Amino acid sequence: MNTPHGNSITTAEHAIAMMFALARQIPAATIHAGREMEKSRFMGVELTGKTLGIVGCGNIGSIVAERATA
């Protein structure tokens, strides 16, 4: 079945969620059993004032741009 617009919103929102996760270094900040997390290593950056570059403003890219303006 061809569903060109089926998951476009979900995919765009997932892309934005991944940007937030990478900015805050969430994947690297997992807590291992018995070890204390070093908060200073995982401060991340704020996205305020940053420029978002979108390669390809097709259906999903345009939804990402629309959501990112908020």
C-alpha positions as CSV (number, residue, x, y, z in Angstrom):
1,M,0.0,0.0,0.0
2,N,1.3,3.4,-0.9
3,T,0.8,5.9,1.9
4,P,2.9,8.9,1.1
5,H,1.4,11.1,3.8
6,G,0.7,8.4,6.4
7,N,3.4,9.0,8.9
8,S,4.8,12.4,7.9
9,I,3.8,14.2,11.1
10,T,5.1,11.4,13.3
11,T,8.4,11.3,11.4
12,A,8.8,15.1,11.6
13,E,8.1,15.2,15.3
14,H,10.5,12.3,15.8
15,A,13.2,14.2,14.0
16,I,12.7,17.2,16.3
17,A,12.7,14.9,19.4
18,M,16.0,13.5,18.2
19,M,17.5,17.0,17.9
20,F,16.4,17.8,21.5
21,A,18.0,14.5,22.7
22,L,21.3,15.2,20.9
23,A,21.4,18.8,22.1
24,R,21.1,17.6,25.7
25,Q,23.4,14.6,25.2
26,I,20.7,12.2,26.4
27,P,22.0,9.1,24.6
28,A,25.4,9.4,26.3
29,A,24.0,10.2,29.7
30,T,22.7,6.7,30.5
31,I,23.2,5.7,34.1
32,H,25.0,2.4,34.7
33,A,24.4,0.3,37.7
34,G,26.5,1.3,40.7
35,R,27.9,4.4,39.1
36,E,27.0,8.0,39.8
37,M,26.3,10.2,36.9
38,E,28.7,13.0,36.2
39,K,26.3,15.8,35.5
40,S,29.0,18.3,34.4
41,R,29.9,16.0,31.4
42,F,26.3,16.0,30.1
43,M,25.2,19.6,30.2
44,G,24.5,19.9,26.5
45,V,23.6,23.2,24.7
46,E,20.5,25.3,24.5
47,L,18.7,25.5,21.2
48,T,17.6,29.1,21.7
49,G,19.2,31.4,19.1
50,K,20.4,28.5,17.0
51,T,19.8,28.1,13.3
52,L,18.1,25.0,12.0
53,G,19.3,23.8,8.6
54,I,16.8,21.5,6.8
55,V,18.1,19.6,3.7
56,G,15.2,18.9,1.5
57,C,11.9,20.7,2.2
58,G,9.6,18.1,0.9
59,N,6.6,16.9,2.8
60,I,8.5,15.9,6.0
61,G,11.0,18.7,5.8
62,S,8.3,21.3,5.5
63,I,6.5,19.9,8.6
64,V,9.8,20.0,10.5
65,A,10.2,23.6,9.5
66,E,6.6,24.4,10.6
67,R,7.0,22.7,14.0
68,A,10.4,24.3,14.6
69,T,9.0,27.8,14.3
70,A,7.2,27.4,17.6
